[in-house]
Amino acid sequence: MKAAARGLTLLFASGDSGAGCWSTSGRHQFRPSFPASSPYVTTVGGTSFQNPFRVTSEIVDYISGGGFSNVFPRPSYQEEAVTQFLSSSPHLPPSSYFNASGRAYPDVAALSDGYWVVSNHVPIPWVSGTSASTPVFGGLLSLINEHRILSGHPPLGFLNPRLYQQRGAGLFDVTRGCHESCLNEEVQGQGFCSGPGWDPVTGWGTPNFPALLKTLINP
């Protein structure tokens, strides 16, 4: 809250373990990630290109972390979007696997697959993970903050209530694909699946910078 009051937007990667998994006394449950599941941060998931060798439409990156916190309750700003997902998704896992009333994450996403990284002058191909998608989204928010400051407006600060109030305006909705989870007979390695609107795999979707700038430029 202190960071938000200073105009800072805190981003965290959603993690690279899908819905996660843990087992106690032979009972399986999804394992939410922290701090991705904190209600005080904006959490970024990941996507892949449908054709990994071309710039094509985006689908879920199966490692993209997402789910529901077992510690933090669902914030009021998420209520409508999460309720809509839970009531309309045709691929929900068994209810015993997740806390449907918890803080849901991620909030947004960006491409997390197929990056080239240079280390000690050596190019390393096909680097993937939400640790790549998160700084991409952060860089775009920095550009938007620059435009806001030049226009006489304060920086964005805590972004989540605005994201949910605007229902993903300025973002490409990702509606295809599921992420990984427990490798057992009940869910067979599948966690949650994306769909129209917000979902616990890609959030509201990936940035369309011109549209996102237009949406966030004003107070």
RODO-2510 file (C-alpha; in nm, 4 decimals, decimal comma):
residues 219
     n   res          X          Y          Z
     1     m     0,0000     0,0000     0,0000
     2     k     0,2913     0,2329     0,0715
     3     a     0,4355     0,1548    -0,2725
     4     a     0,1006     0,2302    -0,4362
     5     a     0,0800     0,5612    -0,2513
     6     r     0,4160     0,6514    -0,4062
     7     g     0,2767     0,5750    -0,7523
     8     l     0,4563     0,2415    -0,7930
     9     t     0,3037    -0,0574    -0,9702
    10     l     0,4365    -0,3872    -0,8339
    11     l     0,4479    -0,6716    -1,0853
    12     f     0,5254    -1,0361    -1,0127
    13     a     0,5568    -1,3364    -1,2404
    14     s     0,2798    -1,5925    -1,2006
    15     g     0,5344    -1,8765    -1,1922
    16     d     0,6194    -2,1587    -1,4313
    17     s     0,4393    -2,4530    -1,2709
    18     g     0,0893    -2,4062    -1,4041
    19     a    -0,1667    -2,4617    -1,1281
    20     g     0,0992    -2,6416    -0,9223
    21     c     0,0362    -2,9570    -0,7242
    22     w     0,0826    -3,0946    -0,3768
    23     s    -0,0225    -3,4181    -0,2137
    24     t    -0,1165    -3,4811     0,1492
    25     s    -0,2314    -3,8241     0,2684
    26     g    -0,2890    -3,9285    -0,0907
    27     r    -0,5118    -3,6283    -0,1633
    28     h    -0,4076    -3,3949    -0,4440
    29     q    -0,4601    -3,0188    -0,4574
    30     f    -0,3312    -2,7341    -0,6698
    31     r    -0,0501    -2,5319    -0,5165
    32     p    -0,0804    -2,1534    -0,5638
    33     s     0,2373    -1,9534    -0,5985
    34     f     0,3482    -1,6639    -0,3762
    35     p     0,3865    -1,3652    -0,4091
    36     a     0,1916    -1,4132    -0,7333
    37     s    -0,1224    -1,4880    -0,5305
    38     s    -0,0941    -1,1723    -0,3191
    39     p    -0,3810    -0,9256    -0,3744
    40     y    -0,1391    -0,6334    -0,3476
    41     v     0,0555    -0,7039    -0,6685
    42     t    -0,0296    -0,7218    -1,0376
    43     t     0,0530    -1,0736    -1,1537
    44     v     0,1650    -1,1549    -1,5082
    45     g     0,1066    -1,4920    -1,6743
    46     g     0,2453    -1,6231    -2,0019
    47     t     0,1452    -1,7083    -2,3566
    48     s     0,2979    -1,8775    -2,6599
    49     f     0,2510    -1,8233    -3,0316
    50     q     0,0213    -2,0838    -3,1833
    51     n     0,2941    -2,1451    -3,4407
    52     p     0,6177    -2,1150    -3,2408
    53     f     0,8189    -2,0289    -3,5523
    54     r     0,5986    -1,7398    -3,6659
    55     v     0,4251    -1,4381    -3,5122
    56     t     0,0767    -1,5874    -3,4959
    57     s    -0,2186    -1,5710    -3,2595
    58     e    -0,1394    -1,6352    -2,8924
    59     i    -0,2431    -1,9351    -2,6868
    60     v    -0,1718    -2,0378    -2,3270
    61     d     0,1867    -2,1235    -2,2404
    62     y     0,1232    -2,4483    -2,0527
    63     i     0,3684    -2,3539    -1,7762
    64     s     0,1927    -2,0220    -1,7020
    65     g     0,1120    -2,0089    -1,3308
    66     g    -0,2374    -1,9341    -1,2114
    67     g    -0,5080    -2,0264    -0,9679
    68     f    -0,6548    -1,9212    -0,6337
    69     s    -0,4856    -1,8306    -0,3066
    70     n    -0,5386    -2,0479     0,0006
    71     v    -0,4443    -1,7527     0,2234
    72     f    -0,5852    -1,4305     0,0794
    73     p    -0,9602    -1,3889     0,0195
    74     r    -1,0853    -1,2683    -0,3163
    75     p    -1,0650    -0,8865    -0,3384
    76     s    -1,3878    -0,7046    -0,4180
    77     y    -1,2459    -0,5717    -0,7446
    78     q    -1,2252    -0,9305    -0,8760
    79     e    -1,5717    -1,0424    -0,7760
    80     e    -1,7565    -1,0014    -1,1046
    81     a    -1,4809    -1,1342    -1,3320
    82     v    -1,3990    -1,4417    -1,1228
    83     t    -1,7631    -1,5289    -1,0618
    84     q    -1,8224    -1,5117    -1,4354
    85     f    -1,5323    -1,7480    -1,5017
    86     l    -1,6374    -1,9995    -1,2371
    87     s    -1,9944    -2,0060    -1,3623
    88     s    -1,9159    -2,0331    -1,7334
    89     s    -1,5936    -2,2336    -1,7782
    90     p    -1,6645    -2,5777    -1,9295
    91     h    -1,3299    -2,7178    -1,8089
    92     l    -1,3231    -2,6497    -1,4344
    93     p    -1,1132    -2,8906    -1,2258
    94     p    -1,2827    -3,0619    -0,9286
    95     s    -1,3745    -2,8063    -0,6614
    96     s    -1,1632    -2,9898    -0,4011
    97     y    -0,8474    -2,8902    -0,5893
    98     f    -0,8703    -2,5144    -0,5338
    99     n    -1,0095    -2,2459    -0,3056
   100     a    -1,2701    -2,0767    -0,5241
   101     s    -1,3085    -1,7875    -0,2778
   102     g    -0,9370    -1,6981    -0,2751
   103     r    -0,7504    -1,4206    -0,4534
   104     a    -0,7400    -1,5297    -0,8173
   105     y    -0,4355    -1,4770    -1,0373
   106     p    -0,2843    -1,3812    -1,2827
   107     d    -0,4287    -1,0413    -1,3702
   108     v    -0,2683    -1,0048    -1,7161
   109     a    -0,0218    -1,1896    -1,9393
   110     a     0,2392    -1,1413    -2,2095
   111     l     0,4433    -1,3631    -2,4396
   112     s     0,6598    -1,5955    -2,2275
   113     d     0,7992    -1,8340    -2,4869
   114     g     1,0773    -1,8304    -2,7446
   115     y     1,3006    -1,5442    -2,6274
   116     w     1,6623    -1,5042    -2,7329
   117     v     1,8928    -1,4057    -2,4469
   118     v     2,2538    -1,2939    -2,4843
   119     s     2,4894    -1,3939    -2,2022
   120     n     2,8617    -1,3127    -2,2210
   121     h     2,8149    -1,2305    -2,5910
   122     v     2,6656    -1,5769    -2,6520
   123     p     2,3064    -1,5909    -2,7850
   124     i     2,0868    -1,8471    -2,6074
   125     p     1,7712    -1,9396    -2,8020
   126     w     1,4242    -2,0455    -2,6893
   127     v     1,4360    -1,9085    -2,3349
   128     s     1,0892    -1,9224    -2,1801
   129     g     0,9074    -1,8377    -1,8584
   130     t     0,6926    -1,5771    -1,6881
   131     s     1,0171    -1,4142    -1,5764
   132     a     1,0304    -1,3019    -1,9402
   133     s     0,6678    -1,1951    -1,9809
   134     t     0,6665    -0,9894    -1,6595
   135     p     0,9399    -0,7374    -1,7540
   136     v     0,7784    -0,7015    -2,0967
   137     f     0,4541    -0,5897    -1,9343
   138     g     0,6496    -0,3755    -1,6903
   139     g     0,8313    -0,1993    -1,9737
   140     l     0,5026    -0,1108    -2,1405
   141     l     0,3662     0,0274    -1,8136
   142     s     0,6797     0,2422    -1,7808
   143     l     0,6124     0,3887    -2,1259
   144     i     0,2525     0,4582    -2,0272
   145     n     0,3667     0,6262    -1,7051
   146     e     0,5981     0,8461    -1,9106
   147     h     0,3036     0,9585    -2,1246
   148     r     0,0942     1,0204    -1,8126
   149     i     0,3641     1,2303    -1,6465
   150     l     0,4186     1,4353    -1,9637
   151     s     0,0436     1,4958    -1,9677
   152     g     0,0486     1,6193    -1,6087
   153     h    -0,0974     1,3031    -1,4545
   154     p     0,0531     1,0926    -1,1734
   155     p     0,1914     0,7435    -1,2413
   156     l    -0,0487     0,4511    -1,2326
   157     g     0,0267     0,3101    -0,8893
   158     f    -0,1791     0,0096    -0,7823
   159     l    -0,3248    -0,1130    -1,1102
   160     n    -0,5547    -0,4028    -1,0246
   161     p    -0,8843    -0,2265    -0,9443
   162     r    -0,8584    -0,0324    -1,2688
   163     l    -0,7825    -0,3445    -1,4740
   164     y    -1,0922    -0,5193    -1,3468
   165     q    -1,3121    -0,2116    -1,3656
   166     q    -1,2192    -0,1712    -1,7332
   167     r    -1,2709    -0,5437    -1,7974
   168     g    -0,9514    -0,5969    -1,9940
   169     a    -0,9730    -0,2911    -2,2182
   170     g    -0,6481    -0,2503    -2,4133
   171     l    -0,5604    -0,6204    -2,3902
   172     f    -0,5828    -0,9073    -2,6393
   173     d    -0,8080    -1,1757    -2,4914
   174     v    -0,6409    -1,5192    -2,4997
   175     t    -0,9071    -1,7896    -2,5163
   176     r    -0,7253    -2,1096    -2,6173
   177     g    -0,5207    -2,3509    -2,4115
   178     c    -0,4821    -2,4913    -2,0604
   179     h    -0,1935    -2,5058    -1,8166
   180     e    -0,0377    -2,7978    -1,6333
   181     s    -0,1124    -2,9392    -1,2886
   182     c    -0,1166    -3,2723    -1,1013
   183     l    -0,0206    -3,5829    -1,2979
   184     n    -0,2900    -3,8099    -1,1605
   185     e    -0,5901    -3,9924    -1,3001
   186     e    -0,8399    -3,7325    -1,1796
   187     v    -0,7073    -3,4248    -1,3624
   188     q    -0,4441    -3,5914    -1,5860
   189     g    -0,1990    -3,3032    -1,5710
   190     q    -0,4481    -3,0314    -1,6648
   191     g    -0,5204    -2,7301    -1,4472
   192     f    -0,7388    -2,4408    -1,5590
   193     c    -0,8208    -2,3470    -1,9185
   194     s    -0,8467    -2,0030    -2,0744
   195     g    -1,1714    -1,8607    -2,2043
   196     p    -1,3427    -1,5333    -2,2960
   197     g    -1,2756    -1,2530    -2,0493
   198     w    -1,0670    -1,3060    -1,7366
   199     d    -0,9319    -1,6531    -1,6587
   200     p    -0,6776    -1,7924    -1,4052
   201     v    -0,4260    -1,8742    -1,6795
   202     t    -0,3768    -1,5512    -1,8779
   203     g    -0,5783    -1,3030    -1,6722
   204     w    -0,7394    -1,0403    -1,8947
   205     g    -0,4909    -1,1110    -2,1746
   206     t    -0,1816    -0,9662    -2,3393
   207     p    -0,1050    -0,5995    -2,4099
   208     n    -0,2175    -0,4124    -2,7208
   209     f     0,0055    -0,1135    -2,6533
   210     p    -0,1762     0,1616    -2,8508
   211     a    -0,5107     0,0559    -2,7054
   212     l    -0,3679     0,0094    -2,3545
   213     l    -0,2072     0,3546    -2,3679
   214     k    -0,5386     0,5084    -2,4698
   215     t    -0,7128     0,3265    -2,1868
   216     l    -0,4621     0,4171    -1,9137
   217     i    -0,3396     0,7616    -2,0184
   218     n    -0,6013     0,9539    -1,8198
   219     p    -0,6738     0,9436    -1,4447
***
